[in-house]
């Protein structure tokens, strides 16, 4: 079997070249993580798999989305990316998280403040 250059060049390009990022790609969520963070987790690719799972079963997605919107506020079945961090692991752990959603949503709960025009909400 002879492999022709017309096949090798596109194959090499596909394997070794990084695709160009679209200009509309959002900045990395890790940009907002405080410098004092001692542990950080960022999820982007796995979130696409989770969304695909929910899209494969519209009834499940609809039921879960409705429940989440009634109880929590945002529909977490549409999360595009997530980053979580901790600034202190012990003796009193502190955590923060940011979820990127395709459309705006607000959490249900008591408003406890405002930071850069974003309401801070506490849920007890």
N, C-alpha and C positions, 0 to 999 in steps of 0.2 A: 504494500500500500504506500503510495506516495502522497505526502502532504504538501499541498501547494502554498506558496507565499500569500495568496489571496485569503487563505484561511488562517494562517499563522499570525499575520499582522493584526486583524481585528481581535483575535483571541488574546494576544499579548496585551493589547490596549485595554481590553475588558478586565484582565487579571491584575495589571500593574498600575493603572491610572485611577486616581481618585476622582470620582465625579465632582463636577463643579457645584458648589453650594449655591442655591438660589438666593437672590438678593433679599427675598422676603423671609428667609429663615430667621427665626427669633434668636436672640443672643442666648448663650448658655445660661441656664438657671443658676449655675454655680457662681455667677457674677455677683449675686446678692448675698451669698453666704458670708457671715461675719468673719473677720480675720481671727477671731478668738475660737473658732470652731476646731474641735479636736477630732471629730469624725464626720464624714460627709458621704452620702449615698445619692447618686443621680441615676435616674431611669429614663431612657428615651426609647430605645429599640424595643425593650420588653413591653412597653405600653402599647405599641402598635399590635403586638400579638394579643394582648388583653382586649383591645378594641375589636380586633378581628373575631375573637371568641364571642363577644357580645353581639356583633353584627351577624354572626352565623345563626343566632337564635333570637329573632325579633321579639318573640313573646317574653322570653327571659329578660332581655334588655329593657323592654317596655315596663315590665313589672318592677324590676330593680330600679330603673330610672325614676319611676313614679314614687316609689318608697323613699329613695334618697332625696328627691326634691321636697317631699312633704316633711321629712324628719330633719335633714341636715341642711338643705338649701341647694347646693350644686349637684348636678348629675355626674357622679364620678365615673360612670361608664364611658365617658368621652374624654378622659384625661389624656393629654398629648405627651406630657413629660412631668416628672416630679423630682424634687430634690429635698432631702431631709438632712438635718445636721444636729449636732449636739455641741454645746459650748462647754459642758461640764458633765462628766460621766458619773462622778461620785463626789461627795456623799449625797448630794441632792441633784439628780440628773435634770438637765435642761435640754429641751428639744425645740426645733422649729422646722417648718415644712412649707414648701411652695409647690402648688399644683398649677400647671398651665392647662387651661380649658379653652375650647374653641370659641366659646361665647361667654360673656360675663355672667357671673352668678354671685350671690352674696349668701353668707352663712346665716342660719337662724340662730339667734341668741342675743345677749345683751351687748350693746355697743359700749366698749370700755375705753376707746380712744381713736386716734387718727394718726396715720403716718404716711406722709407723701400723698395725701388725698385718698388714702385707702383706709376704710373703716376696720378697726381691730375689734373682733368679736370674741366674747367668752361664752363658753357653753359648759354649764355645770351639770 
